[in-house]
Amino acid sequence: MAKSIIIIGGGLTGLAAGCYGQMNGYQTCIFEMADKAGGVCTAWQRNGYTIDGAMNWLVGTRPGAQFYNFWEELGAAQEWKIYNYDRYSISEDKDGKAFTVYCDADRFERYLLELAPEDSDVIREFTQAIRASSNYTLPVSKPAELLDASDRGKMGQMRHGMQLMEKWNAISFKDFAQRLKNPYLCEVFSHFGPVPMAMFILVLGLQHTKSAGYVIGGALALIQPIEKRYRELGGEIKFNSKVVKILVENDKAAGIQLADGDEYRADYVVSAGDGRTAIFDMLGGKYIDETIKNMYDHPLISSLTYTALGVKRVFNDIPPSASGLSFPLNKPINVAGKEKKSMNVLIYNFDPTLAPPGKNVVVVEYPTNYDYWHTLRQDIARYQAEKDRVANDIIAGLEQRFPGISDQVEMRDVATPITWERYTGNWRGAYVGWMSGAFDNVNKTLPWLDNFYMAGQWVSPGGGMPEAVMSGNHTIQFICKKDNRKFVTTKP
């Protein structure tokens, strides 16, 4: 008789764990609190428009690229249509002069040299790092805990790439800007934020090789074929099934209890949902140590306010870009008590599936304070009024750059950290959990508890969709190792 696995959460991690579990002879069942699969990787519809909550670009969209095998094994790559951007971002200054980050490193280099020929040596060093990073890969097929001598040997061969990234990881945008002679280029790079240059270089390396495109149709176009693959492999998924307790017998996870009181038993339990809820609520905080306590006192990546507008406008004059168009505001707007002096807008004019013909979805998101919105929601009327005010102020800000847009808005929707918390269960509305680099390694098991595994963004610092499916894959590898089974994968 096949061993069984209960998976809590039907997002990307849960679906991936379910698929790989079925591939390896386990009988899996996913319990999802919402009425559809996807978790944080989701979208929703308003007045004929589809608001995508996750998909700007996806790592692993090119055959042969890192992570592509996961998408192929999960049945997503066979069905998707990929849009590859020419531009990564467009940043305008107060005079309307635009600085473009091109996805192709050669084109970007020519562009930078035209702007600042006096900085040719620095520019070429930078763009060469982008090209070099496109060949930089880390082993993702196995979890670090299961790497053998052969795997570690392969990692040793990547030493040059690792050294390159370490070099650029120590350089901030401000540091880089100070090396430039051209005043305009110096100003542009000094305003790019506190992120290390290495992160920017890695992202552009992926764009350069067309390994990080956009899935037409957005998040649901990614989720639906994976859910289909899971069901075809014989997996079961139960929607509207909120898990409130993990059943434990003799310090072994034995099953779950739902909010309606129903109980289900299995040989293994995998938490692919919110980590804090699983550890402190479902398990009552009984299986923790100081490391785990400290983790959940650690700052998260800021939550977001996510304002989506359905606009009767084609935006043919705005080239599509992965990270959108940013511009300074003549009049700052206030979001959760914080003044915002600029606006970054994502215009989905490259995906015709999200809006009726001649119309588009426009999204403006800002990092925000969870506690502000949590307190405000104690009074629903005040909470809704504040969301309306934010939407109005954003439309007014957009009017500065796109005259007439106020009269073209047909739909508006504001999601706050409370929205994400309510619909996904994620602690404080965290959309990717811990900051990248926050922890060197996060255990996938809890102390003194057997037959239980953690998966997803809470054990994969940095988060994101590729990390999510990788985590589901790795979790099943741990279980196979425990059962002395050879881990296998298949493709549809």
N, C-alpha and C positions, 0 to 999 in steps of 0.2 A: 504494500500500500504506500502511495506517495506521501512524503512528508508535506506538511502544510505551513503556509506563511500568511499571517494577517499583516496587511500594510495599512497604516493610518495615513490618509491623505492621498488624493487623486490628482496631484499636480504632476509636473514633469518627472520629479524624482520617484514618486509613487508608481506612476505608469511604467517608467523604465525598470524599476525593481520588479514590478509585476511581470513585464515581458521577459526579462532575463531569468526570473524565477521559473516561469513556465518553460523556457528553453532548456532549463536544467532539471526538468522532471519534478519540480515542486508544484503543489496545487496552491495557488495564491488567490486571495480575495482582498480587494481594496475597499476601504470604507471612507467615503468622502462626505463631508458635512454639507456641501453645496449641492445644487441640483444638476451640475455638469462638471466634467473633468477640466483640469487646467490649473486650479489654485491661483497663484500669482501670475502665471502665464495665461492671461485671460483677455477677453474683450466683451463689450456689451453694446446693445443697440438702443438708440434714441431717435425717434421720429425719422426713420429711414436711413440714418447714419450709423456706421459701426465705429465705435470708439475702441481703439486698440490700446491695451494697458501694458504692453510688454515689448513689442517688436520694433526696435529701431534698426538693428542689424544683428546677425546671428553668426557666431564663429563655427566654421566647419561646413560652409555651403559649397565648397569646391571639391570635386572628387580628388582624393589623394591628400586633402588637407587634414590637419589635426582635427579630431572629433568627427570627421565625416563618417567613419565606420559606424559610430554610434547611431547617427541619424539614418543610415542605410539599414542597419540591423533592426531599428525600431519602425521601419516602414515609412518614414517621413520623406526621405530624399527621393524616393521613387515618384512621389506625387507632387512635390513642390515646384513652383515657378520662382526663380530667383531674379531679383533686380539688383544689379551691381552699380553702386554710386560712382559718379565721376568726381564728386566733391564730398569731402568729409564735413566741412563747416564753412560758413560765411559769416564774417564779423564786420559790421559797419561801425564807423566812428561818428562823431557828432556832425561831421560835414557830409556824411553819406558815402565816404570812401570805403570800399569793401576790400577786406583781406580774405582770400580764399585759401583754404587748405585742400589741396588736390589729393585724391586717393592714389594716383599713380606717382611714384617717387620721382621718376624722370621728369614728368611734367611739373611737379612741385618744385624740383630743383631749378628748372629753367625759369619758372615764375619768380622764385626768390632771387635768382641771379639778375633778372631784369630789374627787380626792385632795388637790389643792393649789391651791385658788382664789387664794391669795396669790401664786402664780407664773403667773398667767394670761398676762401679756405674753410671758414666756419660752416658755411652753408653746405659745402660738399661733404664735410665730416658728418654733419647731421643727416643729410639725405642718404649717405652711404650706410649709416647706422640703420636707417629704415629698411634698406635693401637687405642688409645682413640679418636683421631681426626676422625677416620673412622666412628665413631658413632655420630659425631658432625654435626648437620644439622640446618639450619635456614628455617623458613617457606617461601616457594617460590610460593605457590599456590595463594597468594594474594599480591597486592601491599601494602607497609607499610601504606599508607594513608587510606586503607580500613580495617585494622585489627580491630577486635572487642575485647571485654574483654576476651572472650574465647581464641582467638588467642594469646593475650598478656600473658594469663596464661600459655599457652603452651611454650611460649618463656621463661617464668620464670623457667620452668622445665629444661631448657637448660643452666641454669646459670653456672653449674659446667664446662660444655664444653666451655662456653664463657670465664670463668676465666682462663681456661687452655690456650686458645688461646691468651688472653691478656698477660699472663705471657711470652709466647714464642714470642709474637710480640715485646716485649721490649728487646729481645735478638738478637743481630746481629750474623752473622757467625763468625766474629772476636771475639766477646765476648765469644761465645761457644768454639772457638778454644783455647782461653786462659785458659779454664778449663781443657784441655787435657794435659796429661803428655807425651804421645807418640809423638815424634817429627814429624814423617811422617803424622800421622792423624791430628796433629795441623796444619801442612802446607797445607794439602788438604782442610780443612774446612776454613782456613783463605783466600783462593783464590776463594771461592764460590761467592763472590760479596756482594753488600750492601743490598740485600733483607733480610727482617726479617726472622728468623727461622720459625715463624708461617706459612708463606706462603709455605715454603719447606715441613713442616710437614703436612699441609693440602693436598698438592699435593700427597705426598707419602701415606697418608691415603686413598685417592681415588684409588691409584694404588694397595694398599694392598688388598682392597676389590673387585678389578677388576671392579670398577665403572667408569673407565676412559680409555676405550680402543680406538683402531683405527678402523674407518670404512673402510673396504676394498673397494678400488675404490676412496677413498678420498672425497673431498668436493662435487663433482658433484653426487656421490652416495648418499649423504645426501640430497642435494637440489632436485634432480629429483623426488623422491617419495613425497616430500612435495608439490612441484608444481603440481604433479598429484592429490594429495589429495585436494588441493585448487580448481582445476578445477572440480573434481568430486562433490565437495560441491556446485558448481554453480558459483564460482568466475570467474572473467574476468581479464586478464592481457594483457596490451598493451606494446609491446617492441618498441625500438627505439623511445621512447616518452619522450623527455626531458622536464620536467616542468621548466618554467622560472618565473612564477608568481603565487602566491596564491591570488585568488579573495576574496575580503572582502567587505561586505555590512553591514553597521550599526555596525561595530566592531564585525562582525560574519564571520567566514570563510565560503565561499559559493561555492568554486570550485577552478579550476586551469586553467592556460593558458599554452599551450605548445609552444615550440620554433617555430613551424610552424604557430602559431596564433590560432589554434583550442582551444576552451574553453569547459570545462566540469563542470557540477554543481553537488553538493551533499549536504546532510545534515551535514556531518562532513568531515573534512580533517585531515589526519594523516600524519605527516612527519616521514618516516622511512628511510630517506636518510641522507645526510649531514646536520648537525645542523646549522652550520654557513651560509650555502647557503640558507637554509629555512628562517632563522631569518633576515639576513642582506640583502639578494638579493631578494628572492621571496616575502618577506614582507616589503622590503625597510627599515628595521631597525626601524619601527614605534612602535613595541610592545616590548620594552626592558626597563630594569631598570639597576641600577648600578650593581646588582648581576650578571645579564647576561653579561654585558660589561666585568666585571672582569673575568668571567669564560673563555671567549674567548681570554683573555690575559694570561691565565694560561698555563704553559708548558704542552706539550703533551708527551706521551711515544714516544721515538725516532722512526722516520721512519726507513725503512729498505732498504738495497740493497739485492736483492734476486737472487743469481746466481745458475741456474740449469744447470746440465750437463747430457747428455745422454751418458752412458758409456758401452762399450762392455766388461763387466766384471761381474762376479757373486758375488763377495765379500762373499764367504762362510766362510771366516775366521773372519768376523766381526759380532758379535751377534747383532741382532736388539735392538734398545733402543729408548725410547720415545723422549729423547732430544738429542740424537746423541753422536758421538765420538769427543772429543776435544783433541788437542795436541799442544805443543808449536812449533813455526816456527823457523827454523834456521836463516832465513832471513825474517824480518817483511815485510808486504805488506802495501801499502797505499790505503785507501779508503776515498775519499772525503776529503783529506788533513789530515786524522788521521792515525797514524801508528797502525797497528794491529799485535800483537806479538804472537797471537795464532789463531787457526782455529777450529771451530766446524762444523762438517759435518754430515748431515742427509743422511743415505743410505737407500733407500726404498726397500731393498732386501726381505722384508716380504710381499710386495704387488705386485703380478705378473701381475696385470691389468695395471700397469703404463708404462711398457716397454715390448718390444719383448722378447721372450725366450732367456736366456743367457745374458741378458742385464739389466741395472738398471739405475734409476734416482738418482742423487746425488745432494744435495742442500747445499749451504753455504750462510748464511745470516749474515749481520753485521748491527748494528745500525749505522745510518748515518745522515748527515746534509741535511735537505730539501733545504735550501737556496743555498747550493753549487750546487746541481743538477738543481735547478730552474734557476739559472744564466747561467749555462753551456748550458742548452737546448735552449737558445736564438740563439745559433749556432748549428744547427742539426749535422753538420759534427763533430764538437768538442765533442758534447755529445755522439755520437755513438762511436767515437774513444776512449773516456774515458771508456765507457762500455766494449769495446773490451779489453782495457788494464786491467781493473779489472778482467775480465774473464781469461785472460792470466796469470795474477799474481796468481789467485786462483788455476788454474791448476798447476802452478809451485809449489805452496805450497803443493798441494795434492801429487805431485810427490815425495816429501820428505817422506811421509808416505806410499804411494802406488806406488812404482817404476813401471814404464811402463804405468801409466795411461794416460800420455800425448798423447800417440799414440792410446789410446782406446776411446778417446772422439769423439763421432759422432754428438753430438748436444750441443749447448751452448745458453743460454738465460739469459740476465741480466735485471731484473726489478728494477727500482729505485722508490723513492717516487713519482716522476712525472708520472711513469707508473700507480701507484695506483690512483693517483689524476685524471688522464685522463679517466681511465676506470671505476672508481667507484664514482668519484665526491667528495671523502673524502678530507676534508680540510688538506692541507699539507701532503697528502698521509697517513694520520693516519689510522692504521689498527685496533686499538681498542679505539682510542679517549683518554679520560682522564686517568691518572694513577689511579690505585686502591687506594682509600682513599683520593683522591684529594678533593672530596666534600662529606659531610655527606649525603646530599640528593639533588637531582636536580629536579626541578619542571617539570612536564610533560605538563604543559600549559604555555602560555605566558600572562603577565599582560595585562588586558583590551581587550583581544581577546577571544571570545567565539567560541565554536564548532571546536576548533583546538587543536590537541594533538601532542606532541613530543614523539618519541619512538626510541629505539635502543641505540647504543653505546654512544651517546651524553647525554643521561639521565641515563646511567647505567655505572658509573665509574668502570673501570676494563675491561669492554667489554667481548668479547668472544662469542662463539656460544650458549652456554646455556643461557647466559644473554640476547642474542638477541631474542630467541624464548620466553623467560619469559617476556620480555618487550612487545612483540606483544600481548601475552596473557593478561597482565595487562592493556594494553591500552583499549582493548575491555571491560574489567571489569569496567573501568572508564566510558566508554560510556553507558554501561548497567545501571550503577548506576545513571547516569544523566537522563536516560529515565525510571527509576523505573522498570527495567527488571531484572529478576533473571538470573544471568550468568550461562550458562550451557556448558558442553563439551560432545563430543561424540568420539567414536573410530571407525575406519573403520572395 
